[in-house]
């Protein structure tokens, strides 16, 4: 489907929105974009029937979207993911470098930082302890900034050289993953899922952690070995664990761990918070306009290679692309 302009003699770009019917973010995106442009709402399974041009964009929302990721998205000029956690297939396409794929990290990073800080309330976390932030992308940076503002000492583990000046700006130091988990009172994860992070925190890393430390995971279920975490909580080798992306082990939280203050689990997406759908929709609208005008798209997923020997991250057990 294309829209032809007789006055300008070219096809006008179309934005396709692939999501289920009950998707508050994509509902807000459709409402906003339809005021000024050509928008087509489709089901994820219908993406394969589209014949887009490189000037067209695809906004991927919720509801069976895995089907869309398995299709060839390379004909779109930009794929804008509208959820918090992009599945592996969409990251693999981004890693190929053949298409621009963007996320919403720049617009939800403050909300993630608020959630992470909130988790330390019910957990037995040391009030002003040493924080270890794994992944210094948009989200990890805001989490580190919040921890520094709370007068905590912060170290980071990052697979690639951080943005110039960011370490001195935040007053944080860079460590390998092993040194970070061994020396932190709070370890918080802000990386994408991927083959190098499945899991990133396993029994090995948990044994390196302090017995009174807490672990926070707002990244993805796969980056943590939940069975190992459960065992560490029961044995006292780990003081607490909080997550908003529980897998099978913690989908139904163990009441004894919850009542003991060792486990905090929420399944409420940040995109469901009051005002979030409209805020995200405005961000997506800005991103699409930037793409169509040749401007800078924010939140692009970038290919990341393993560090070379001599880079501090090289000595990490496993690392993964930062959360951008």
Secondary structure by P-SEA (a helix, b strand, c coil): cbbbbcccccccbbbbbbcccccaaaaaaaaaaaacbbbbbbcccccccccccccbbbbbbccccccccccccccccbbbbccccccaaaaaaaaaccbbbbccccccaaaaaaaaaaaacccccccccbbbbccccaaaaaaaaaaaaabbbbbbbbcccccccccccccbbbbcaaaaaacccbbbbbccccccccccccaaaaaaccccbbbbbcccccccaaaaaaaaaaacccccccccccccccccccaaaaaaccbbbbccccccccaaaaaaaaaaaaaaaaaaaccccccccccccccccccccccccccccccc
